[in-house]
Every structure is written in C-alpha cells, then in structure tokens.
Amino acid sequence: MLLQNKQVAIVGGGMGGLVLARLLQLQNIKVKVYERDLNSTVRVQGSPLDLHEDSGLIAMEKANLLDEFYKKIRPNASKARIVNQNFELKFDEHADQKSISQINSENNHDSLQDISKPRPEIDRSELRSVLLHSLLPETMVWDSQFLSMEKENNGWRLFFKNEKNVYADLVIGADGANSKIRSYISMQKPIYSGITMIEGTIYNAKENAPKLFEFSKGGKVLALGNEQSIMYGTKGDGSLMFLLSSKIAENWIAENDLDFKNNQKIFDWFAEVYKDWSSEWHEFFKSEELHFIFRPQYYYPQNQSWETQENLTIIGDAAHRMPPFAGKGANLAMLDAFELADCLTNNSFSDMKTAIYSFEKRMLKRAANALTDTLSNGEQLHSENALEKLVAIFNRTK
C-alpha cells in the first residue's frame, strides 16, 4: 500500500477533512487532523447541510456512518416556504400534497432544480459530531492554526501558531476557501462573482425573532425580489441563520467601512440596500444575541490546473472554492475525501504522484461542472424574474 508506514497530516477539520481521516483510518493509515479550533465544543457556524446521493451520502456510506447520520437528520429542515420581498407567501411545501421529489422528477432539466430538491438535512454541528466520534482517540490536534511548512526529506515539516511543528510524509489541505496550504500548490487567485452575502445568526431565536422563527415551521424560507434574496432557516440548537445576498461591487463594503460587530450599522446598511423590502424583515436585527459574518462570493476558474506533487494535495473549498447557490460545497468536499482515500489505498497505482494526479484530474473536472451550475443558479436567483422562475419549478405540475 502506498501509505504503509507513512504519516498523513490533514490540515483542516471541516467535513472533507474529517471524512478523509475516517476513511484512511478504516484502512489502518496513520493520520492526524490539525484544526485551528480550540476544541470540539467551539460553536459551528453555517447553515444546515443537505447531503446529495451522488456525493455526500456516498462518502458517508463508504465511511460506514449512514446509520449514525440518519439518526441526526432533521426531517422538516428541507421543507421550503417561498415569499416575495413583501413577505407574501408564494409557495408552501408544508401545505403541498405533492412531494417536491415528484416535482423534480418531472422537471429535471430546470437549472434551479438543486435548490428545490429535498435531501436529508442535518445541522453542521451534528454531522461534525458524528464524524469526530468515528475517529480514533488523539486523531484531532486542536488549537493548531497552520502558519507555514517547508520540505523535509520526502515530506514536509509543518509549523503552527502554537509553536508546535510536526513532520508528515503526505499533507492534505482541507482548510477551506481561504486555504493557506493552497499557496504551496497554486498561486491562481479567485474571481469575484459579483455577489456578496452577509450571514447573520440569531441565538435563542424563538424569543429573539419570534415571528420569523414561527413562520419557518422548522424549515427554510426563501425570499426573492429586486434582484436580491434573503434565505433563512432554524437549527436544532434553537438558533436561526439568515443570508442576505445581493449584487454589490467587490470593494463596496471596504470603501464604506462597514463594521460587522456593530449591529446598528448592519441594519443601516440593510435599510439602504434592501430599501424596497418589507419592514417585517427588520426583526432579524432586533436581537441582542446577533452575530454577523461577511461573505463575498468568489470562485476559482473552471480551467484551473497545477502540477501534481507526490506528497501534497488539496480538497474541498481549498481546491475549488465556489458560491453556495447549488448547495454543492460540502458535498463535493466529502466526495473528494472518498475519491482521494480510494486512490491512495486501492493498490491501483504504482506511486503516490500517479495516484494523486488521477484524483486531482477527476476532482477538477467535477468541480468545473459544478461551478457551471452554481454560477447559473446565482445569476438566476439574482435576476429580475427570479421569484417567478423558482416558484414555477415547484408548481409546474400542479
């Protein structure tokens, strides 16, 4: 086996990195995951994940974790309510007798179908917990923020902010959209999509945003209008996460010195940029338990390439960063993990470089196809008649 008596270092403890560690350990490979979080109790940001049959669910099956996954899913989380900017309900899956899976099977050529397709949905924190508990003790090395690395023998010496340094024969960057590992593979810069999202999280949402919380019915709400969108949903911990998405010049936020720790400033921004939206949306900004994250949407070009190395590769957003408008980011990362683990352990390749090259070639081709769908969806969701297009997909066969 290519990795026999080798030490593997995975930088980044997101879904892709954890799935990869699990799959390698099932093949008795020595692996450590270096994660910058202080420990496993750090609050996990981000919306719930819906795992796809052709990617995320395949990875969970190969990791022998499907049973544990299905114990943690939230059945109502994938149900959608669609409204316009005035909060007028245009589609309600909770009241619909025809399942969305039927609608999709009859409308499988719509470019926005991934948004409406129901899949098992799970909170990120729950999925992360399932994956963490599947790993051997001492696999996770917490409080390990990667700084740099340098070549040593046939591998790498990695340096971390906590003054720790370790040697690994193979390094895999699973450190997300702002990956530091990527710079050792490619200097290609990401492209701004023209769309910026502001993520907000309201804790104890039943008390702090009662009307919006109740309206969601435990599922998700999509609001489209004026070439903008608002998406929100609740999580199992009682919080509510929302995304404000609009076409904004790349440097607009920086030039206007928007302080994301000042909730009043964010509301003032919303009142200006979303001035044609109903005041019912203002409930998002009334809570004291409110946290914002700035998320301009970038992507790596479809034709990106790099020279394969024998002791280093990247997966997930580190390799193929893209906006979330097709819901493929985490799913692709998990599929990357499965395919990389397979290439490294299936005894089909004579050396590490050939195995990694085979993986990277397939990964980049798959990511390019996903990017096409993602950019198309992003454009349609922020188009003049976005609401009509999306509602039509749900309602066409009624």
C-alpha positions in Angstrom: 0.0 0.0 0.0 1.3 3.5 -0.9 0.7 4.8 2.6 2.1 1.9 4.5 4.3 3.2 7.4 3.6 6.8 6.3 2.3 9.7 8.4 -0.5 11.7 6.9 -1.4 15.2 8.0 -4.8 16.7 7.2 -4.9 20.5 7.7 -8.5 21.5 8.5 -11.2 19.7 10.4 -14.2 20.5 8.3 -16.4 17.9 6.7 -14.0 17.0 4.0 -11.0 16.6 6.3 -12.9 14.5 8.9 -14.4 12.2 6.3 -10.9 11.7 4.8 -9.4 10.9 8.2 -12.2 8.4 8.9 -11.7 6.6 5.5 -8.0 6.4 5.9 -8.2 5.0 9.4 -10.5 2.3 8.1 -7.5 1.3 6.0 -5.2 1.4 9.1 -3.4 4.5 7.9 -1.7 6.8 10.4 -3.4 10.2 10.2 -3.6 13.3 12.2 -6.1 16.2 11.7 -4.8 19.7 12.6 -7.6 22.1 13.4 -7.3 25.7 14.5 -10.4 25.5 16.7 -9.6 25.3 20.4 -11.6 22.1 20.9 -14.7 20.2 19.8 -17.1 22.4 21.7 -16.5 25.5 19.6 -19.8 26.7 18.0 -20.1 25.5 14.4 -21.2 28.3 12.1 -23.1 27.9 8.9 -26.4 26.6 7.6 -27.6 23.0 7.9 -26.3 20.7 5.2 -28.4 18.6 2.8 -26.3 15.6 1.6 -26.6 14.5 -2.0 -27.0 11.0 -3.2 -24.1 11.3 -5.7 -21.6 12.8 -3.3 -22.1 13.4 0.4 -24.2 10.3 1.0 -21.7 8.1 -0.9 -18.9 9.3 1.3 -20.9 8.6 4.5 -21.8 5.2 3.2 -18.2 4.4 2.5 -17.3 5.6 5.9 -19.8 3.2 7.5 -21.6 6.1 9.1 -25.0 6.2 7.3 -26.9 4.8 10.3 -25.4 7.4 12.6 -26.1 10.2 10.1 -29.8 9.3 9.7 -30.3 9.3 13.5 -29.3 13.0 13.5 -31.2 14.4 10.4 -34.0 17.0 10.8 -36.9 15.9 8.6 -38.6 19.3 8.4 -35.4 21.2 7.7 -35.5 20.7 4.0 -39.1 21.9 3.6 -39.3 25.3 1.9 -41.6 28.3 2.0 -41.1 30.9 -0.8 -42.1 34.5 -0.3 -41.6 37.8 -2.1 -39.9 40.8 -0.7 -43.2 41.9 0.9 -43.4 38.7 2.8 -46.3 37.4 0.7 -46.3 33.6 0.6 -46.0 32.2 -2.9 -45.3 28.5 -2.2 -45.5 26.4 0.9 -44.2 22.9 0.9 -45.6 22.3 4.3 -49.1 22.6 2.8 -48.3 20.9 -0.5 -49.7 17.4 -1.1 -47.4 16.7 -4.0 -43.8 15.9 -2.9 -41.0 18.0 -4.2 -39.2 14.8 -5.3 -42.1 14.2 -7.7 -41.9 17.7 -9.0 -38.2 17.4 -9.6 -38.5 14.1 -11.4 -40.9 15.8 -13.8 -38.8 18.9 -14.2 -35.3 17.6 -14.2 -34.0 20.0 -16.8 -34.5 23.1 -14.7 -31.3 24.8 -13.8 -32.6 25.8 -10.4 -33.7 22.3 -9.5 -31.0 21.7 -6.9 -32.5 24.4 -4.8 -35.8 22.7 -4.7 -34.7 19.1 -4.5 -35.3 17.6 -1.0 -32.5 15.7 0.6 -31.8 14.5 4.1 -30.7 17.6 6.1 -28.5 17.8 9.2 -27.1 20.6 11.3 -23.4 21.1 10.6 -22.6 20.6 14.3 -24.4 17.2 14.4 -22.6 16.0 11.3 -19.3 17.1 12.7 -20.0 15.3 15.9 -20.8 12.1 14.1 -17.5 12.3 12.2 -15.5 13.3 15.2 -16.8 10.4 17.3 -15.9 8.0 14.5 -12.2 8.8 14.7 -9.6 7.1 16.9 -8.6 8.9 20.1 -5.9 11.5 19.6 -6.6 11.9 15.9 -7.6 15.5 16.3 -4.9 18.0 17.2 -6.9 21.1 18.3 -5.6 24.6 18.7 -3.4 24.1 15.6 -3.5 27.1 13.3 -1.3 26.4 10.3 1.4 29.0 9.6 3.8 27.5 7.1 5.6 24.4 6.0 8.9 23.5 4.4 10.1 20.4 2.6 12.0 17.9 4.6 13.3 14.6 3.3 10.4 13.2 1.2 7.7 15.0 3.1 7.0 18.3 4.9 7.7 20.0 8.2 4.6 21.9 9.3 4.6 24.9 11.7 1.6 26.0 13.7 0.8 29.2 15.7 1.0 27.4 19.0 4.8 26.9 18.3 4.2 23.2 17.5 5.8 21.7 14.5 5.4 18.2 13.1 6.6 16.1 10.2 4.3 14.3 7.7 5.0 12.2 4.6 1.8 13.4 3.0 0.0 16.7 3.6 -3.6 17.2 2.5 -5.1 20.7 2.7 -8.7 20.7 3.7 -8.6 24.2 5.2 -11.4 25.8 3.3 -11.9 28.8 1.0 -9.1 30.8 2.5 -6.7 27.9 2.5 -3.0 28.5 3.3 -2.0 25.1 2.1 -3.2 26.0 -1.5 -0.4 28.5 -1.9 2.1 25.6 -1.9 0.3 24.1 -4.9 -1.2 27.0 -6.9 -0.9 30.8 -7.0 -4.1 31.3 -9.0 -6.3 33.9 -7.4 -10.1 33.5 -7.0 -12.6 35.6 -9.1 -15.3 37.7 -7.5 -18.7 36.5 -8.6 -20.4 39.9 -8.3 -22.5 38.7 -5.4 -21.9 39.4 -1.7 -23.7 37.6 1.2 -23.9 38.7 4.8 -24.6 35.8 7.2 -26.5 36.5 10.4 -27.1 34.2 13.3 -29.8 34.9 15.9 -29.4 32.7 19.1 -32.5 31.7 21.1 -34.5 32.7 18.0 -37.9 31.7 19.5 -37.5 34.5 21.9 -35.4 37.0 19.8 -37.1 36.7 16.4 -40.5 35.0 17.3 -42.4 35.9 14.1 -39.7 34.8 11.7 -39.0 31.7 13.8 -42.6 30.6 13.8 -43.1 31.3 10.1 -40.3 28.9 9.1 -42.1 25.9 10.7 -38.7 24.4 11.3 -37.8 24.5 7.6 -36.3 27.1 5.3 -37.6 30.3 3.9 -36.5 31.8 0.5 -37.4 35.4 -0.4 -36.6 36.8 -3.8 -37.2 40.3 -5.2 -35.5 43.3 -6.7 -32.5 41.1 -7.9 -31.8 40.2 -4.3 -32.5 37.4 -2.0 -32.9 36.5 1.7 -32.7 32.9 2.8 -33.1 31.7 6.4 -33.8 28.6 8.5 -33.7 27.3 12.0 -31.3 24.9 13.6 -31.6 22.2 16.2 -29.9 24.4 18.8 -32.7 26.9 18.6 -30.8 29.4 16.6 -31.8 31.0 13.3 -29.4 31.6 10.5 -30.1 34.0 7.6 -28.3 35.1 4.5 -28.7 38.4 2.8 -27.5 38.1 -0.8 -27.2 40.9 -3.4 -25.1 42.2 -6.3 -22.5 44.5 -4.7 -19.3 45.9 -6.1 -16.3 44.0 -4.8 -14.9 46.8 -2.7 -18.1 48.4 -1.7 -18.1 47.1 1.9 -14.4 48.1 2.5 -14.9 51.5 1.0 -17.9 52.2 3.2 -16.1 50.9 6.3 -18.9 48.6 7.4 -18.3 47.3 10.9 -19.7 43.8 11.3 -19.5 44.0 15.1 -21.9 46.9 15.1 -25.4 45.6 14.6 -26.9 49.0 14.1 -24.5 49.7 11.3 -25.5 46.5 9.6 -29.2 47.4 10.0 -28.5 50.8 8.4 -26.8 49.0 5.5 -29.8 46.7 5.1 -32.2 49.6 5.2 -30.3 51.2 2.4 -29.5 48.2 0.2 -32.9 46.5 0.8 -35.0 49.7 0.9 -37.7 48.1 -1.2 -38.2 45.2 1.2 -41.0 44.9 3.8 -40.3 46.1 7.4 -41.2 42.6 8.6 -37.7 41.6 7.7 -36.4 44.1 10.3 -36.9 41.5 13.1 -33.6 40.0 12.0 -31.8 43.0 13.5 -33.7 43.5 16.8 -31.9 40.8 18.8 -29.0 41.4 21.2 -27.9 37.9 20.6 -26.9 38.5 17.0 -23.7 37.6 15.1 -22.7 38.6 11.6 -20.2 37.2 9.1 -19.2 38.9 5.8 -19.1 36.5 2.9 -18.2 37.9 -0.5 -18.6 35.1 -3.0 -15.5 34.1 -5.0 -14.7 31.1 -7.2 -11.7 29.5 -8.9 -11.8 29.4 -12.7 -13.1 26.3 -14.4 -9.8 25.8 -16.3 -7.6 25.9 -13.3 -4.7 23.4 -13.2 -1.5 22.8 -11.4 1.5 20.5 -11.4 0.8 17.4 -9.2 3.1 16.8 -6.3 3.9 13.4 -4.8 3.4 14.5 -1.2 0.8 17.3 -1.2 -2.7 17.9 -2.4 -5.9 19.8 -1.5 -9.6 19.0 -1.4 -12.9 20.8 -1.0 -13.1 24.6 -1.0 -9.3 24.8 -0.8 -9.2 23.3 -4.3 -12.5 24.5 -5.9 -14.0 27.4 -4.0 -17.4 28.4 -5.3 -20.6 30.2 -4.2 -23.3 28.1 -2.4 -26.0 28.6 -5.0 -26.2 24.9 -6.0 -25.5 23.6 -2.4 -22.5 21.5 -3.6 -19.6 22.8 -1.5 -19.6 20.4 1.5 -20.9 17.5 -0.7 -18.0 17.9 -3.2 -15.5 18.1 -0.3 -16.9 14.8 1.1 -16.7 13.2 -2.3 -13.2 14.5 -2.8 -12.3 12.8 0.5 -13.7 9.5 -0.6 -12.0 9.5 -4.0 -8.7 10.6 -2.6 -8.7 7.9 0.0 -9.7 5.4 -2.6 -6.8 6.4 -4.9 -4.3 6.2 -2.1 -5.4 2.8 -0.8 -6.8 0.7 -3.6 -3.4 -0.6 -4.9 -4.2 0.6 -8.4 -1.3 3.0 -8.7 2.5 2.4 -8.6 3.4 5.6 -6.8 1.9 8.5 -4.8 2.3 11.1 -7.6 0.3 9.0 -10.1 -2.4 8.3 -7.5 -2.7 12.0 -6.6 -2.7 13.0 -10.3 -5.6 10.6 -11.0 -7.6 12.1 -8.1 -6.9 15.7 -9.0 -7.8 15.3 -12.6 -11.2 13.9 -11.7 -11.8 16.4 -8.9 -11.1 19.4 -11.1 -13.3 18.2 -13.9 -16.1 17.5 -11.5 -15.7 20.9 -9.8 -15.8 22.7 -13.2 -19.1 21.1 -14.0 -20.5 22.0 -10.5 -19.3 25.6 -11.0 -21.3 25.9 -14.2 -24.5 25.0 -12.3 -23.5 27.3 -9.4 -22.9 30.4 -11.4 -26.1 29.8 -13.5 -28.1 29.4 -10.3 -26.5 32.5 -8.8 -27.4 34.6 -11.8 -31.0 33.4 -11.9 -31.5 33.9 -8.2 -30.5 37.5 -8.6 -32.3 38.1 -11.9 -35.4 40.3 -12.4 -37.8 37.4 -12.5 -36.1 35.1 -10.1 -39.2 34.6 -7.9 -41.4 33.5 -10.8 -38.7 31.1 -12.1 -38.3 29.4 -8.7 -42.0 29.2 -7.9 -42.6 27.7 -11.4 -40.3 24.8 -10.7 -42.3 23.9 -7.6 -45.7 24.5 -9.1 -45.4 23.4 -12.8 -47.1 20.1 -12.5 -49.8 21.0 -10.0 
